[in-house]
Amino acid sequence: MSTRERILDAAARVMREQGVAHATTKEIARAAGCSEALLYRHFDDKQGLFMAVLQERLPRFDLPDDAVGAATVAANLERLVSGLLDFYVDSFPISASIFSSSTLLARHRESIAAKGAGPATPQLRLQAYLEAERAAGRVRADADVEAVARLLVGAALHQAFLATFWGDGSADEPDLAGRLVTPVLPGLLAG
């Protein structure tokens, strides 16, 4: 395993335990078995390390490029929502503490804006998928795909929050993604 990979694994562990606001690069370097100087050879700062953890150590919630027209819209939505549940459950312990520091939150906003990302990304990706399915004729022409995307992302976020808050694993409940998707299907799917 490369030094960079070791540092990312250690950062993910330390940030899950302490949150990004309270994790230090010194603790992360110690957990990775390296010096802080070596950590800084791979990452510019803690914010860069945090962004790498979010991008490389958390579950993904994307569909493959060829998802439009493949499987069913319901199956694709369930896959996306399931990925979102996993992502949010894994990211809450790491990122929730960012809101405790206005400086850290401002740096994070700047960093994600520079990458063209942010908290709206899941909703925008889901909306783009639904728009592509509408163009393919599998989603109703009059469906409010923006509202559906917001509803599904919001439901996944809320369920992941509850599971994290209570520590009960309820986001792993069998077919939770399906139960969140099913109510939106009648107003979404083309006849």
C-alpha positions in Angstrom: 0.0 0.0 0.0 1.3 3.4 -1.0 2.0 6.1 1.6 -0.8 8.2 0.2 -3.3 5.3 0.6 -2.1 4.7 4.2 -2.6 8.4 5.0 -6.1 8.4 3.5 -7.1 5.2 5.4 -5.8 6.8 8.6 -7.5 10.1 7.9 -10.8 8.4 7.3 -10.5 6.5 10.6 -9.4 9.5 12.7 -12.1 11.8 11.1 -14.8 9.2 11.7 -13.8 9.1 15.4 -13.3 12.8 16.0 -14.9 14.6 13.1 -12.9 16.7 10.6 -13.1 19.8 12.9 -11.3 18.0 15.7 -9.0 15.7 13.8 -5.4 17.0 13.5 -2.9 16.3 10.8 -0.5 15.3 13.6 -3.0 12.6 14.8 -3.6 11.4 11.2 0.1 11.2 10.5 0.7 9.2 13.7 -2.2 6.8 12.8 -0.7 6.4 9.3 2.7 5.7 10.8 4.4 8.6 9.1 5.5 12.2 9.9 3.5 15.3 9.4 6.1 16.4 6.9 5.4 13.3 4.8 1.6 13.8 5.1 2.1 17.4 3.7 4.1 16.0 0.7 0.9 14.2 -0.4 -1.7 16.8 0.8 -1.6 20.6 0.9 -3.6 20.9 4.1 -6.3 19.2 6.2 -9.0 20.5 3.9 -7.4 18.8 0.9 -7.1 15.6 2.9 -10.8 15.9 4.0 -11.8 16.3 0.3 -9.8 13.3 -0.7 -11.4 11.2 2.1 -14.9 12.3 0.9 -14.0 11.4 -2.8 -11.9 8.3 -2.3 -13.0 6.7 1.0 -16.8 7.0 1.0 -19.4 5.0 -0.9 -20.3 6.4 -4.3 -23.8 7.2 -5.4 -23.5 7.5 -9.2 -24.9 5.3 -11.9 -22.8 4.1 -14.8 -22.8 6.3 -17.9 -24.9 3.7 -19.7 -27.7 3.6 -17.0 -30.2 5.5 -19.1 -32.4 3.0 -20.8 -30.8 0.1 -18.9 -32.5 -1.9 -16.1 -35.6 -0.1 -15.0 -36.0 3.5 -13.8 -37.2 2.1 -10.5 -34.1 -0.2 -10.2 -31.7 2.6 -11.1 -33.4 5.0 -8.6 -33.1 2.3 -5.9 -29.4 1.9 -6.7 -28.9 5.6 -6.5 -30.8 6.0 -3.2 -29.0 3.0 -1.7 -25.7 4.7 -2.6 -26.8 7.9 -1.1 -27.9 6.2 2.2 -24.4 4.6 2.4 -22.6 7.8 1.6 -24.6 9.9 4.1 -24.2 7.3 6.9 -20.5 7.2 6.3 -20.0 10.9 5.9 -22.1 12.2 8.9 -19.5 11.2 11.6 -16.7 12.8 9.5 -18.3 16.0 8.3 -21.0 17.0 10.9 -18.4 18.8 13.0 -17.5 21.1 10.1 -20.5 23.2 11.2 -18.9 23.9 14.6 -16.2 26.1 13.0 -17.2 29.0 10.7 -13.6 29.1 9.4 -13.6 25.4 8.5 -17.0 25.6 6.9 -15.9 28.6 4.8 -12.8 26.8 3.7 -14.8 23.8 2.8 -17.3 25.8 0.8 -14.4 27.4 -1.1 -12.8 24.0 -1.7 -15.9 22.3 -3.0 -16.9 25.3 -5.1 -13.5 25.2 -6.8 -14.1 21.5 -7.6 -17.6 22.3 -8.9 -19.2 20.1 -6.2 -21.3 20.7 -3.1 -24.3 19.5 -1.2 -26.6 20.0 -4.2 -24.5 17.6 -6.3 -26.5 14.4 -5.5 -29.8 16.2 -6.3 -28.4 17.6 -9.6 -27.0 14.2 -10.6 -30.3 12.5 -9.9 -32.2 15.2 -11.7 -29.9 14.9 -14.7 -30.5 11.2 -14.8 -34.3 11.6 -14.7 -34.1 14.3 -17.4 -32.2 11.8 -19.6 -34.8 9.1 -18.9 -37.5 11.6 -19.8 -35.7 12.2 -23.1 -35.6 8.4 -23.6 -39.3 8.3 -23.1 -39.2 6.3 -19.8 -40.2 9.2 -17.6 -43.4 11.2 -18.1 -43.0 14.5 -20.0 -44.9 16.4 -17.3 -43.0 14.8 -14.4 -41.4 17.3 -12.0 -38.0 15.7 -12.0 -36.4 18.4 -9.9 -39.0 17.8 -7.1 -38.6 14.0 -7.4 -34.8 14.4 -7.1 -35.1 16.7 -4.1 -37.6 14.3 -2.4 -35.4 11.2 -2.9 -32.2 12.9 -1.8 -33.9 14.5 1.2 -35.4 11.2 2.2 -32.0 9.4 2.0 -30.4 12.2 3.9 -33.0 12.1 6.7 -32.9 8.3 7.0 -29.1 8.4 7.2 -29.3 11.1 9.8 -31.7 9.1 11.9 -29.6 6.0 11.6 -26.5 7.9 12.6 -28.2 9.7 15.4 -29.7 6.6 17.0 -26.8 4.3 16.0 -29.3 1.6 15.1 -28.3 0.7 11.6 -31.8 1.5 10.3 -30.4 2.8 7.0 -29.3 -0.8 6.3 -32.9 -2.0 6.6 -33.7 -4.4 3.7 -35.4 -2.6 0.8 -35.3 0.8 2.5 -34.2 2.4 -0.8 -37.1 0.6 -2.6 -39.6 1.9 0.0 -38.3 5.4 -0.5 -38.5 5.2 -4.3 -41.8 3.4 -4.7 -44.1 6.3 -3.7 -42.7 8.6 -6.4 -43.0 6.1 -9.3 -46.7 6.6 -10.2 -46.2 10.3 -11.0 -42.9 9.7 -12.6 -43.0 6.7 -15.0 -44.2 7.0 -18.5 -47.2 4.8 -19.4 
